[in-house]
Amino acid sequence: MIDIETLGTKPGSVILSIGAVCFNLDTGENGSIFHTDISGEDCIKRGLEIDYSTFRWWMEQDKEAQNKLLKNQSNKTLKIGLLSLGRFISDNCPPNVQVWGNSARFDLGILQKAYDAVGLELPWNHYRERDVRTLVMFNPLIKKQMTFTGIKHYPIDDCRHQIKYCSAIKQTIKTFN
């Protein structure tokens, strides 16, 4: 499960934080965890942009989330952050890993554009991308009733929450053999 925090909602937006958690969809069990903060300034130097309505949205969020994201900015370049994510995936996931994002167009689409901006290949196969929102469609009540633990909009806590409700939803879906 991958979650990013950004200053925009479209591919080409500044990425400030990336989180990833390995997990088993059938059990909800969490495995290895990855987190990195990224320099917003470096993202801008790479051609990524700030959407000011998203920046204003951040100013209305919980102060704890703001402190985690906006006040603890890293000097880590975008390229180093993306290389670190790729290394995490290659070291902790099987070669046929399914990469989940809360909308492939958001998390995974923005990451694709960021990898392009620094001249790197995605560290997963695009056909292995999975969309949390599509899974939620099969039983939206589970997500709605799931209690959030941690800090909303902190990537690791968001990943863990998404894993919890995705696994619970998966348990309600009949599979065909």
C-alpha positions as CSV (number, residue, x, y, z in Angstrom):
1,M,0.0,0.0,0.0
2,I,1.4,3.4,-1.0
3,D,0.2,6.7,0.2
4,I,1.6,10.1,-0.6
5,E,1.0,13.6,0.7
6,T,1.2,16.3,-1.9
7,L,0.6,20.0,-2.7
8,G,-1.7,19.2,-5.5
9,T,-4.1,16.6,-6.9
10,K,-2.8,16.0,-10.4
11,P,0.2,14.3,-11.9
12,G,3.1,16.8,-11.7
13,S,2.2,18.0,-8.2
14,V,4.8,18.5,-5.5
15,I,5.2,15.4,-3.3
16,L,6.2,16.1,0.3
17,S,5.9,12.6,1.9
18,I,5.7,9.0,0.7
19,G,4.7,6.0,2.8
20,A,4.4,2.4,2.0
21,V,3.5,-0.7,4.0
22,C,3.8,-4.3,2.8
23,F,0.7,-6.3,3.6
24,N,-1.3,-9.5,3.0
25,L,-4.7,-8.6,1.6
26,D,-6.3,-11.8,2.8
27,T,-5.3,-11.4,6.4
28,G,-4.6,-7.6,6.8
29,E,-1.2,-8.4,8.3
30,N,1.3,-5.6,7.9
31,G,4.9,-6.2,7.0
32,S,7.8,-3.9,6.4
33,I,7.2,-0.1,6.5
34,F,8.7,2.7,4.5
35,H,8.5,6.5,5.0
36,T,10.4,9.4,3.6
37,D,9.9,13.1,3.5
38,I,10.8,15.0,0.3
39,S,12.1,18.5,-0.2
40,G,9.3,20.6,-1.7
41,E,11.9,23.0,-3.0
42,D,13.6,20.2,-4.9
43,C,10.3,19.1,-6.4
44,I,9.7,22.6,-7.7
45,K,13.2,22.6,-9.2
46,R,12.3,19.4,-11.0
47,G,9.2,21.1,-12.6
48,L,6.6,19.8,-10.2
49,E,4.0,22.4,-9.1
50,I,2.0,23.6,-6.1
51,D,-1.8,23.8,-6.4
52,Y,-2.7,26.7,-4.0
53,S,-6.2,25.3,-3.3
54,T,-4.5,22.1,-2.0
55,F,-2.1,24.3,0.0
56,R,-5.1,26.1,1.5
57,W,-6.7,22.7,2.2
58,W,-3.6,21.7,4.2
59,M,-3.9,24.9,6.3
60,E,-7.4,23.7,7.4
61,Q,-6.3,20.2,8.4
62,D,-5.5,19.0,11.9
63,K,-2.4,20.8,13.4
64,E,-0.7,17.5,14.1
65,A,-1.0,16.5,10.5
66,Q,0.3,19.9,9.4
67,N,3.3,19.6,11.8
68,K,4.1,16.1,10.5
69,L,4.1,17.3,6.9
70,L,4.6,21.0,6.4
71,K,6.9,21.9,9.4
72,N,9.2,18.9,9.2
73,Q,10.4,19.4,5.6
74,S,13.3,17.3,4.5
75,N,16.4,18.2,2.5
76,K,16.0,14.8,0.7
77,T,15.8,15.3,-3.0
78,L,12.9,13.9,-5.0
79,K,15.3,11.5,-6.8
80,I,16.8,10.2,-3.6
81,G,13.3,9.7,-2.1
82,L,12.0,7.8,-5.2
83,L,15.2,5.7,-5.4
84,S,14.6,4.8,-1.7
85,L,11.0,3.8,-2.4
86,G,12.3,1.6,-5.3
87,R,14.9,0.0,-3.1
88,F,12.3,-0.6,-0.4
89,I,10.0,-2.4,-2.9
90,S,12.8,-4.5,-4.4
91,D,14.1,-5.5,-0.9
92,N,10.8,-6.2,0.7
93,C,8.3,-7.3,-2.0
94,P,8.1,-10.3,-4.4
95,P,8.8,-9.6,-8.0
96,N,5.1,-9.8,-8.9
97,V,4.1,-7.3,-6.2
98,Q,0.7,-5.7,-6.5
99,V,1.0,-2.0,-5.7
100,W,-2.1,-0.4,-4.2
101,G,-3.0,3.3,-4.1
102,N,-6.1,5.1,-3.0
103,S,-6.9,5.7,-6.6
104,A,-4.3,4.7,-9.1
105,R,-4.7,8.1,-10.7
106,F,-3.8,9.9,-7.5
107,D,-1.0,8.2,-5.6
108,L,0.3,6.0,-8.3
109,G,-0.3,8.5,-11.2
110,I,1.5,11.4,-9.3
111,L,4.4,9.0,-8.5
112,Q,4.6,8.0,-12.2
113,K,5.0,11.6,-13.2
114,A,7.6,12.2,-10.4
115,Y,9.6,9.2,-11.6
116,D,9.5,10.6,-15.1
117,A,10.6,14.1,-13.8
118,V,13.8,12.6,-12.4
119,G,14.5,10.2,-15.3
120,L,13.8,7.0,-13.4
121,E,11.6,3.9,-14.2
122,L,8.8,2.9,-12.0
123,P,9.9,0.2,-9.5
124,W,6.8,-1.9,-10.3
125,N,5.0,-3.1,-13.4
126,H,2.1,-0.8,-14.3
127,Y,-0.2,-3.8,-14.8
128,R,0.3,-4.7,-11.2
129,E,-1.3,-1.5,-9.9
130,R,-4.4,-1.9,-7.8
131,D,-7.0,0.7,-6.8
132,V,-8.3,1.0,-3.3
133,R,-11.4,2.9,-4.4
134,T,-12.4,0.1,-6.8
135,L,-12.3,-2.4,-4.0
136,V,-14.3,-0.1,-1.6
137,M,-17.0,0.0,-4.2
138,F,-17.9,-3.6,-3.4
139,N,-18.7,-2.8,0.3
140,P,-18.5,0.9,1.1
141,L,-20.1,0.5,4.5
142,I,-17.0,-1.3,5.8
143,K,-14.8,1.7,5.1
144,K,-17.4,4.1,6.4
145,Q,-17.6,2.3,9.7
146,M,-13.8,1.6,10.1
147,T,-12.3,3.6,13.0
148,F,-9.1,5.5,12.0
149,T,-6.1,5.0,14.3
150,G,-3.2,7.5,14.2
151,I,-2.9,10.8,12.4
152,K,-4.9,11.4,9.3
153,H,-2.8,12.5,6.3
154,Y,0.3,10.9,7.7
155,P,1.2,8.4,5.0
156,I,2.0,5.4,7.2
157,D,-1.2,5.8,9.3
158,D,-3.2,6.3,6.1
159,C,-1.7,3.1,4.6
160,R,-2.5,1.1,7.7
161,H,-6.1,2.3,7.7
162,Q,-6.5,1.5,4.0
163,I,-5.1,-2.0,4.6
164,K,-7.5,-2.6,7.4
165,Y,-10.6,-1.8,5.5
166,C,-9.4,-3.3,2.2
167,S,-8.7,-6.6,3.9
168,A,-12.1,-6.5,5.7
169,I,-13.8,-5.8,2.3
170,K,-11.9,-8.6,0.6
171,Q,-13.2,-11.1,3.3
172,T,-16.8,-10.3,2.1
173,I,-16.1,-10.9,-1.6
174,K,-16.7,-14.4,-3.0
175,T,-14.0,-15.7,-5.2
176,F,-14.4,-18.1,-8.0
177,N,-12.0,-21.0,-8.5
